[in-house]
């Protein structure tokens, strides 16, 4: 039931490459505007695809204002125009335990997962920035899923578990790292 796409690429002179930002439900998701701003500063056009649960963690109106495009969370109806061009790259941040495991298993029960599954098949570069605590990261299914996705060419950043720092508080989610992973020298 996913929407077929083709690898993107600048469509003409002066057009910027298009980045799909796939957002999962995690507390840090509220900061996705940081990733969008950084991507735009690096020359990307951005469209956001959120898991249905992630919609409760992000400010969709602010994201839409920043990108000039709707936040996508459900498949479009037949005959509806495509709101995004084909992707040149996909950034999955934050990447949750659930999404990583479902994606590695080839489950495509949301637009976000369908987007990730198709991007691989189309050869679109994908980078993921996990937001998974140590207990979940230790689960054998998660470790196998990350290994499988890495074998498929997905570039992973170090997991962020949101653990409390020695000085108190939690460290910042490293949003820009997912963009660094998409550059050839990363």
C-alpha positions in Angstrom: 0.0 0.0 0.0 2.9 2.3 -0.1 3.3 5.1 -2.6 5.7 4.4 -5.4 8.6 6.8 -5.6 11.6 7.2 -7.8 15.0 8.5 -6.7 15.0 12.2 -6.7 17.6 14.6 -7.7 17.5 18.2 -8.5 14.9 18.6 -11.2 16.6 21.5 -12.9 19.0 24.4 -12.6 18.8 26.0 -9.2 16.7 23.3 -7.6 17.9 21.9 -4.2 18.1 18.2 -3.3 15.1 17.0 -1.3 15.4 15.3 2.1 12.7 13.3 3.7 12.9 13.6 7.5 11.1 10.6 9.1 10.2 11.3 12.7 9.2 8.7 15.4 7.5 9.1 18.7 10.1 10.0 21.3 10.4 13.0 23.7 13.2 14.5 21.7 11.0 14.6 18.5 9.7 18.0 19.7 13.1 19.4 18.6 12.8 18.3 15.0 12.8 21.9 13.9 16.6 21.9 14.8 17.1 19.2 12.2 15.0 21.0 9.6 16.8 24.3 10.1 20.2 22.6 9.8 19.2 20.7 6.7 17.9 23.9 5.1 21.2 25.7 6.0 23.0 22.9 4.2 21.0 23.4 1.0 18.2 20.8 1.4 14.5 21.2 0.7 12.8 19.2 3.5 9.6 17.3 3.8 8.6 15.6 7.1 7.0 12.2 7.4 5.9 11.3 10.9 4.7 8.1 12.4 1.1 8.5 13.6 2.3 8.5 17.2 4.9 11.1 16.5 2.2 13.6 15.6 1.6 14.0 19.4 5.3 14.9 19.9 5.9 17.5 17.3 4.4 20.9 16.5 3.1 20.1 13.1 2.0 23.7 12.4 5.6 25.0 13.1 7.1 22.2 10.9 4.7 23.1 8.1 5.5 26.8 8.4 9.3 26.0 8.3 9.1 23.6 5.4 6.2 25.1 3.4 4.8 21.6 3.1 2.3 19.5 5.0 3.5 17.0 7.6 2.7 13.5 6.2 1.5 10.7 8.3 -1.0 8.8 6.2 -1.0 7.6 2.6 -2.6 10.0 0.1 -5.8 9.0 -1.6 -5.7 7.7 -5.2 -5.6 10.7 -7.5 -4.3 13.1 -4.9 -1.2 15.0 -6.0 2.1 14.1 -4.4 2.9 16.7 -1.8 6.7 15.9 -1.9 9.1 15.3 -4.8 11.0 12.0 -4.7 13.7 12.0 -2.1 17.4 12.4 -2.7 18.1 11.1 0.9 16.2 10.1 4.0 17.0 11.0 7.6 15.3 9.0 10.3 15.5 10.9 13.6 14.7 10.0 16.2 14.7 6.4 15.3 12.9 4.4 17.9 13.2 0.7 19.0 9.8 0.0 17.4 10.5 1.6 14.1 14.0 0.1 13.7 12.7 -3.4 14.4 9.6 -3.1 12.1 11.7 -1.6 9.3 14.3 -4.3 9.5 11.5 -6.9 9.3 10.1 -5.3 6.2 6.9 -4.2 7.9 5.2 -1.3 6.1 2.1 -0.6 8.2 2.6 3.2 8.3 3.6 5.8 5.7 6.8 6.3 7.6 7.8 2.6 7.5 6.7 2.4 3.8 8.9 5.3 3.0 11.9 3.7 4.7 11.3 0.3 3.0 10.9 1.9 -0.4 13.9 4.2 0.0 16.1 1.2 0.4 14.7 -0.5 -2.6 15.3 2.7 -4.7 18.9 3.1 -3.6 18.2 6.3 -1.8 20.8 7.1 0.9 19.4 6.6 4.4 20.8 7.7 7.8 19.3 6.9 11.2 19.9 8.5 14.6 18.6 6.1 17.2 16.8 7.3 20.4 16.8 4.1 22.3 17.7 3.6 26.0 20.3 1.1 27.1 17.9 -1.6 28.2 16.1 -1.6 24.8 19.3 -1.4 22.9 20.5 -4.5 24.6 17.5 -6.5 23.3 18.7 -9.2 20.8 16.0 -8.3 18.3 17.1 -4.6 18.2 20.8 -5.6 17.8 19.9 -7.9 15.0 17.7 -5.2 13.3 20.5 -2.7 13.4 22.9 -5.2 12.0 20.5 -6.1 9.2 19.9 -2.4 8.3 23.6 -1.6 8.4 24.1 -4.6 6.0 21.6 -2.9 3.7 23.7 0.3 3.7 21.8 2.3 6.3 24.2 4.7 8.2 23.6 4.7 11.9 24.7 7.3 14.4 25.4 6.4 18.0 22.3 5.7 20.1 20.9 8.4 22.3 19.3 7.1 25.4 18.6 10.4 27.1 20.4 9.3 30.2 21.0 11.9 32.9 24.4 13.7 32.7 26.8 13.9 35.7 26.1 17.7 35.9 22.4 17.0 35.8 19.9 17.3 33.0 20.0 15.3 29.8 22.4 15.8 26.9 21.1 17.4 23.7 19.9 15.1 20.9 22.6 15.4 18.2 20.2 16.3 15.3 22.9 17.4 12.9 24.8 14.1 13.1 22.1 12.5 10.9 23.0 15.1 8.2 26.7 14.4 8.7 26.0 10.7 8.0 24.5 11.5 4.7 27.6 13.3 3.4 30.0 11.1 1.4 32.9 11.7 3.8 30.8 10.6 6.9 
